[in-house]
Amino acid sequence: MKIINLGRGQGKTVRLLYASEWQNIPILCATYAQKQHLIDMANRLGLNIPEPIVAYEITSNRIVGSRVAEKDLLVDEAPLVLRSLLHSMGMKGEVRAITLTSDELKQEI
């Protein structure tokens, strides 16, 4: 797993979009609005990406048994995705901290 850890507006999502097209891997995002934003950005960049997946689609079993469920994923805005997954499973609280193993940290995809 690679982690892109850059500031806001520094190109994290654009890197994921290019990786999505090059590797034919869908992007998992938190909301339907974010999914549309990814599609719009890909179109502006002239990229042909697989359809992004919304976290809710996983917890509501909309992709279970489909070919999508067997694919690798790229995740855009991981803390938002984690929160969305937890909330859709009935968790009410917020994620206050996360940890990452330092040897997995990478700046590039």
C-alpha positions as CSV (number, residue, x, y, z in Angstrom):
1,M,0.0,0.0,0.0
2,K,1.2,3.5,-0.8
3,I,0.1,6.6,1.0
4,I,0.1,10.0,-0.7
5,N,0.5,12.5,2.1
6,L,0.4,16.0,0.7
7,G,-1.3,19.3,1.7
8,R,-4.7,20.4,0.4
9,G,-4.7,21.2,-3.3
10,Q,-1.3,19.6,-3.9
11,G,-2.4,17.0,-6.4
12,K,-3.3,13.9,-4.3
13,T,-6.6,13.3,-6.2
14,V,-5.1,14.0,-9.6
15,R,-2.4,11.4,-8.9
16,L,-5.1,8.9,-7.9
17,L,-7.0,9.6,-11.1
18,Y,-4.0,9.0,-13.3
19,A,-3.2,5.8,-11.3
20,S,-6.9,4.7,-11.7
21,E,-6.7,5.0,-15.5
22,W,-3.2,3.5,-15.8
23,Q,-3.9,0.5,-13.6
24,N,-7.6,0.2,-14.3
25,I,-8.4,0.3,-10.6
26,P,-11.5,2.1,-9.3
27,I,-11.3,4.8,-6.7
28,L,-13.3,4.4,-3.4
29,C,-14.7,7.7,-2.1
30,A,-16.9,8.8,0.7
31,T,-20.0,10.4,-0.9
32,Y,-21.9,10.5,-4.2
33,A,-20.9,14.1,-4.6
34,Q,-17.3,13.2,-4.3
35,K,-17.9,10.4,-6.9
36,Q,-19.3,13.0,-9.3
37,H,-16.3,15.3,-8.6
38,L,-13.9,12.5,-9.5
39,I,-15.8,11.8,-12.7
40,D,-15.8,15.5,-13.6
41,M,-12.1,15.9,-12.8
42,A,-11.2,12.8,-14.9
43,N,-13.2,14.2,-17.8
44,R,-11.5,17.6,-17.6
45,L,-8.1,15.7,-17.6
46,G,-9.1,13.5,-20.5
47,L,-8.8,10.4,-18.4
48,N,-10.9,7.2,-18.8
49,I,-11.2,5.8,-15.3
50,P,-13.3,2.9,-14.0
51,E,-16.5,4.1,-12.3
52,P,-15.6,5.3,-8.7
53,I,-17.2,3.4,-5.8
54,V,-19.0,5.2,-2.9
55,A,-18.4,3.7,0.6
56,Y,-22.1,3.3,1.1
57,E,-22.2,1.0,-1.9
58,I,-20.0,-1.5,0.0
59,T,-21.9,-1.4,3.3
60,S,-25.3,-1.6,1.5
61,N,-24.2,-4.8,-0.4
62,R,-24.7,-3.1,-3.8
63,I,-21.4,-4.5,-5.1
64,V,-21.3,-7.8,-3.3
65,G,-20.9,-10.6,-5.8
66,S,-20.0,-8.2,-8.7
67,R,-16.7,-8.1,-10.5
68,V,-16.0,-4.8,-8.7
69,A,-16.0,-6.5,-5.4
70,E,-13.0,-8.6,-6.5
71,K,-10.9,-5.6,-7.6
72,D,-8.2,-3.7,-5.9
73,L,-9.1,-0.2,-4.8
74,L,-7.5,3.3,-4.6
75,V,-8.9,5.4,-1.8
76,D,-9.4,9.2,-2.0
77,E,-9.6,11.0,1.3
78,A,-9.2,7.9,3.5
79,P,-10.4,9.6,6.8
80,L,-13.7,10.6,5.1
81,V,-14.1,7.2,3.6
82,L,-13.5,5.5,7.0
83,R,-16.0,7.8,8.7
84,S,-18.6,7.1,5.9
85,L,-18.1,3.4,6.3
86,L,-18.4,3.5,10.0
87,H,-21.5,5.8,10.0
88,S,-23.2,3.6,7.4
89,M,-22.8,0.7,9.8
90,G,-24.4,2.6,12.6
91,M,-21.4,4.0,14.4
92,K,-22.3,7.5,15.7
93,G,-18.9,8.8,17.0
94,E,-16.1,10.4,15.1
95,V,-12.7,8.8,14.3
96,R,-10.4,10.8,16.6
97,A,-7.0,9.3,15.5
98,I,-5.6,6.9,13.1
99,T,-2.2,5.2,12.8
100,L,-0.1,4.2,9.8
101,T,3.0,2.0,9.7
102,S,5.9,4.3,8.7
103,D,7.5,1.8,6.4
104,E,4.3,1.9,4.2
105,L,4.4,5.7,3.8
106,K,5.2,6.7,0.2
107,Q,4.9,10.1,-1.4
108,E,4.1,8.8,-4.9
109,I,2.0,6.2,-6.5
